[in-house]
Amino acid sequence: MTRPLRIGIIGTGEIAKGAHIPSYQSCENVEVIAVANRTLEKAKTCADKFQIPHVYQDYETMLNEIELDAVSICTPNKFHADQAIAALNKGCHVLCEKPPAITVEEVITMEEAAKKAGKMLAYAFHYRYAPEVMTLKKFIEANEIGEIYSAKATAMRRRGIPGWGVFTNKELQGGGALIDIGVHMLDTALYLMDYPEPDTVLGTTYEKLGNRPGVGLLGDWDWKNFSVEDMANAMITFKNGATLMLEAAFAANVEKDDVMQVSIIGDQGGADVFPLKIYQEKHGVLLDTTPAYLPSYSLHTKQIHDFVQCIFTETEPPSNPRQGVILQKIVSAIYESAKTRNAVKL
Ligand SMILES: NC(=O)c1ccc[n+]([C@@H]2O[C@H](COP(=O)([O-])OP(=O)(O)OC[C@H]3O[C@@H](n4cnc5c(N)ncnc54)[C@H](O)[C@@H]3O)[C@@H](O)[C@H]2O)c1
């Protein structure tokens, strides 16, 4: 491609302004040429700040009027599916913020739309680009961990209910801690496990701290209208026999303010990911391996640069629509299991 890649952004909130737009603008031969936001004033302020020429209130008008190569979806979860499908139908590659959407049906429709359009649909799971995750993946691919049969994913905040956006609104987000931050560590664990097919899911969710006033380390949230879970726990078994334990909380009475962690156990080795520590038995001794150096960079920027690179080189991004379906099946099954108090067989 000789002319610059033309990018459009739908939703000009925190993640668009903090990650997507500056990361695209730091790429060579890439231009963010249009933004759409339901509140036009917000779109205009964003366009002024980043010198983006075309501004829309309605994303469909943007897609109809401007020829775009790729679109980032940065809106609340409820709108991901419709907007991603509309962009794919217009022949755009799509980078959709996490989670893929709210329901499994939506994510299957997104996968079908990408297939039909022959365009890329990637989900913004930026922890895959963490140097710890990329390094451990190489150990796994070199069979140094062996068969991974057990894993744990943790996304736990002490008092980290988001005080901005609509993260506590079930209708717009589909849920709370699980679908917002739990999915990051769930995706990281599944990615390291090579996205096995889930078999059975047992989940619980709680609303204990979010619906009353309290300390807000991420700002003041609207506790009177808090309609999501502040904590979720789950056990997921897979068709290959592996097990994954998951815990996610916006707020819980724990020691640390914010823990994002994945641990894996294989028959040749195990690891904690953040920080990376690998546990093995070799030559008759038990070994702990830690990297002496890992590079430091913005994971969001790395992810967006990779998305752009995949478009330029016509290669598959690491996150694909099928994985989105598997992840969403697990998330939906956890919510269903919590509601019915029964394990869900997938
Ligand atoms: N990858 C990450 O680490 C990360 C971090 C934060 C948010 N996110 C995801 O990004 C998305 C947005 O989060 P945010 O923090 O930027 O929220 P935000 O509230 O700051 O921004 C959302 C923007 O979308 C606009 N909007 C709402 N409905 C719209 C519609 N139908 N069409 C067009 N615009 C619409 C809002 O006016 C707002 O400007 C969510 O899906 C969230 O899960 C991801």
PDBQT file of the ligand as one rigid body, heavy atoms in Angstrom, charges set to zero:
ROOT
HETATM    1  N1  LIG A 401      -7.913  -2.390  26.731  1.00  0.00    +0.000 N 
HETATM    2  C1  LIG A 401      -8.068  -1.752  27.897  1.00  0.00    +0.000 C 
HETATM    3  O1  LIG A 401      -7.253  -1.843  28.816  1.00  0.00    +0.000 OA
HETATM    4  C2  LIG A 401      -9.255  -0.867  28.089  1.00  0.00    +0.000 A 
HETATM    5  C3  LIG A 401      -9.212   0.178  29.015  1.00  0.00    +0.000 A 
HETATM    6  C4  LIG A 401     -10.330   0.981  29.135  1.00  0.00    +0.000 A 
HETATM    7  C5  LIG A 401     -11.463   0.729  28.367  1.00  0.00    +0.000 A 
HETATM    8  N2  LIG A 401     -11.482  -0.317  27.492  1.00  0.00    +0.000 N 
HETATM    9  C6  LIG A 401     -12.680  -0.616  26.693  1.00  0.00    +0.000 C 
HETATM   10  O2  LIG A 401     -12.920   0.461  25.802  1.00  0.00    +0.000 OA
HETATM   11  C7  LIG A 401     -14.314   0.726  25.694  1.00  0.00    +0.000 C 
HETATM   12  C8  LIG A 401     -14.574   2.180  26.056  1.00  0.00    +0.000 C 
HETATM   13  O3  LIG A 401     -14.045   2.460  27.330  1.00  0.00    +0.000 OA
HETATM   14  P1  LIG A 401     -13.571   3.949  27.754  1.00  0.00    +0.000 P 
HETATM   15  O4  LIG A 401     -12.823   3.809  29.030  1.00  0.00    +0.000 OA
HETATM   16  O5  LIG A 401     -12.914   4.636  26.625  1.00  0.00    +0.000 OA
HETATM   17  O6  LIG A 401     -14.993   4.590  28.054  1.00  0.00    +0.000 OA
HETATM   18  P2  LIG A 401     -15.434   6.114  27.948  1.00  0.00    +0.000 P 
HETATM   19  O7  LIG A 401     -16.742   6.210  28.624  1.00  0.00    +0.000 OA
HETATM   20  O8  LIG A 401     -14.317   6.991  28.386  1.00  0.00    +0.000 OA
HETATM   21  O9  LIG A 401     -15.625   6.341  26.365  1.00  0.00    +0.000 OA
HETATM   22  C9  LIG A 401     -16.672   5.799  25.597  1.00  0.00    +0.000 C 
HETATM   23  C10 LIG A 401     -17.053   6.812  24.528  1.00  0.00    +0.000 C 
HETATM   24  O10 LIG A 401     -18.016   6.232  23.650  1.00  0.00    +0.000 OA
HETATM   25  C11 LIG A 401     -19.047   7.211  23.401  1.00  0.00    +0.000 C 
HETATM   26  N3  LIG A 401     -20.248   6.487  23.013  1.00  0.00    +0.000 N 
HETATM   27  C12 LIG A 401     -21.150   5.872  23.820  1.00  0.00    +0.000 A 
HETATM   28  N4  LIG A 401     -22.065   5.240  23.054  1.00  0.00    +0.000 NA
HETATM   29  C13 LIG A 401     -21.718   5.444  21.761  1.00  0.00    +0.000 A 
HETATM   30  C14 LIG A 401     -22.278   5.043  20.524  1.00  0.00    +0.000 A 
HETATM   31  N5  LIG A 401     -23.358   4.254  20.484  1.00  0.00    +0.000 N 
HETATM   32  N6  LIG A 401     -21.662   5.437  19.385  1.00  0.00    +0.000 NA
HETATM   33  C15 LIG A 401     -20.564   6.230  19.426  1.00  0.00    +0.000 A 
HETATM   34  N7  LIG A 401     -19.996   6.647  20.582  1.00  0.00    +0.000 NA
HETATM   35  C16 LIG A 401     -20.567   6.248  21.729  1.00  0.00    +0.000 A 
HETATM   36  C17 LIG A 401     -19.156   7.990  24.705  1.00  0.00    +0.000 C 
HETATM   37  O11 LIG A 401     -19.746   9.251  24.498  1.00  0.00    +0.000 OA
HETATM   38  C18 LIG A 401     -17.683   8.089  25.113  1.00  0.00    +0.000 C 
HETATM   39  O12 LIG A 401     -17.065   9.218  24.536  1.00  0.00    +0.000 OA
HETATM   40  C19 LIG A 401     -15.014  -0.298  26.596  1.00  0.00    +0.000 C 
HETATM   41  O13 LIG A 401     -15.419  -1.398  25.824  1.00  0.00    +0.000 OA
HETATM   42  C20 LIG A 401     -13.904  -0.754  27.557  1.00  0.00    +0.000 C 
HETATM   43  O14 LIG A 401     -14.075  -2.091  27.992  1.00  0.00    +0.000 OA
HETATM   44  C21 LIG A 401     -10.390  -1.080  27.334  1.00  0.00    +0.000 A 
ENDROOT
TORSDOF 0
